[in-house]
Amino acid sequence: LVIHHSCGEGPVTQIHQQHLNQGWSGIGYHYYIRKNGQIYSGRPQWAIGSHCKGLNASSLGICLEGNFEKENPSEEQLNSLRWLVKYLSGLFPIKNVYGHRDINATLCPGKYLYSHVSSLTPG
């Protein structure tokens, strides 16, 4: 699993449109979690993501709404993220949960979300 932040606010449809505008096949993430904790499906689980160069074909991408360089994720988002990691770990042999910046040169998922990534253990 690779954890991301959207670096802004808006519905999953907005992210989908932004990624279409970049020439992608729609939203690059498999899941999107709004500030209220609502979880939305993005790309189907079987589809290769477009969220983390080098791991797209072998990972699922989870994006949380917000800019976590500037703000903390909501408790609702963190609860939903923990639930989703546990749920996906029951479906797939997930061995690692990464912040996007663990793989690529980026600030994503932002320092205030990244501080929670190490506590997200599969299973």
C-alpha positions in Angstrom: 0.0 0.0 0.0 1.2 3.5 -0.7 -0.4 6.4 1.2 -0.8 9.9 -0.4 -2.4 13.2 0.2 -4.3 15.2 -2.4 -2.5 18.5 -1.5 -5.9 20.2 -1.6 -9.6 19.8 -1.0 -12.3 18.4 -3.2 -14.4 15.4 -4.1 -13.1 12.2 -5.8 -14.7 13.4 -9.0 -12.4 16.4 -9.0 -9.3 14.2 -8.6 -10.6 11.9 -11.4 -11.0 14.9 -13.7 -7.5 16.3 -12.9 -5.9 12.9 -13.7 -7.9 12.6 -17.0 -6.6 16.1 -17.9 -3.1 14.8 -17.4 -3.8 12.1 -20.0 -4.2 9.3 -17.5 -7.0 6.7 -17.6 -8.8 8.5 -14.8 -8.1 8.6 -11.1 -4.7 7.1 -10.3 -5.6 6.0 -6.7 -7.5 3.0 -5.8 -9.1 4.7 -2.7 -9.8 8.3 -1.6 -10.7 9.3 1.9 -12.5 12.6 2.5 -12.0 14.7 5.6 -15.2 13.4 7.1 -13.8 9.8 6.8 -15.9 8.7 3.9 -14.0 6.2 1.7 -14.5 6.3 -2.1 -13.3 3.7 -4.6 -11.1 5.0 -7.4 -9.4 2.6 -9.8 -10.6 -1.0 -9.5 -8.3 -3.1 -7.3 -7.3 -5.2 -10.3 -6.2 -2.2 -12.3 -2.7 -0.9 -12.3 -2.6 2.4 -10.4 -1.0 5.6 -11.5 0.2 6.9 -8.1 3.7 5.9 -7.4 6.4 5.5 -10.1 8.1 2.1 -9.7 5.3 0.5 -7.6 2.2 1.2 -9.7 1.9 -2.4 -10.9 2.5 -4.0 -7.5 0.6 -1.7 -5.1 -2.7 -0.1 -4.2 -2.8 3.7 -3.7 -4.8 5.4 -0.9 -5.1 9.1 -1.0 -6.5 11.3 1.8 -8.0 14.7 1.1 -6.0 17.6 2.4 -2.6 19.1 2.4 -0.8 17.5 5.3 2.3 19.6 5.0 0.0 22.4 6.5 -2.7 20.6 8.5 -3.3 17.4 10.4 -5.5 14.6 9.0 -8.9 14.4 10.7 -9.5 11.7 13.3 -12.2 10.4 11.0 -9.7 10.1 8.1 -7.2 8.3 10.3 -9.9 5.9 11.6 -11.0 5.1 8.0 -7.4 4.7 6.9 -6.7 2.2 9.7 -9.9 0.3 8.8 -9.1 0.3 5.1 -5.5 -1.0 5.7 -6.9 -3.8 7.9 -9.6 -4.6 5.3 -7.2 -4.7 2.4 -4.8 -6.8 4.4 -7.5 -9.4 4.7 -7.9 -9.5 0.9 -4.3 -9.3 -0.3 -0.9 -10.5 1.0 0.2 -6.9 2.0 3.6 -6.8 3.5 4.3 -3.1 3.7 2.6 0.3 4.0 4.6 3.2 2.6 4.3 6.9 2.4 4.7 8.1 -1.1 8.0 9.8 -0.1 9.4 6.5 0.9 9.5 5.5 -2.7 9.8 8.8 -4.7 11.3 12.2 -4.2 8.2 14.0 -2.9 6.8 15.5 0.2 3.7 13.4 -0.1 1.9 12.4 2.0 2.9 15.4 4.0 4.6 15.5 7.3 1.5 15.4 9.4 0.1 12.3 7.7 3.5 10.7 7.3 4.0 10.6 11.0 1.1 8.1 11.1 2.2 5.8 8.3 4.7 3.8 10.4 1.8 2.8 12.7 -0.2 1.3 9.8 0.8 -2.3 10.0 -0.8 -4.8 7.6 -3.0 -7.5 9.2 
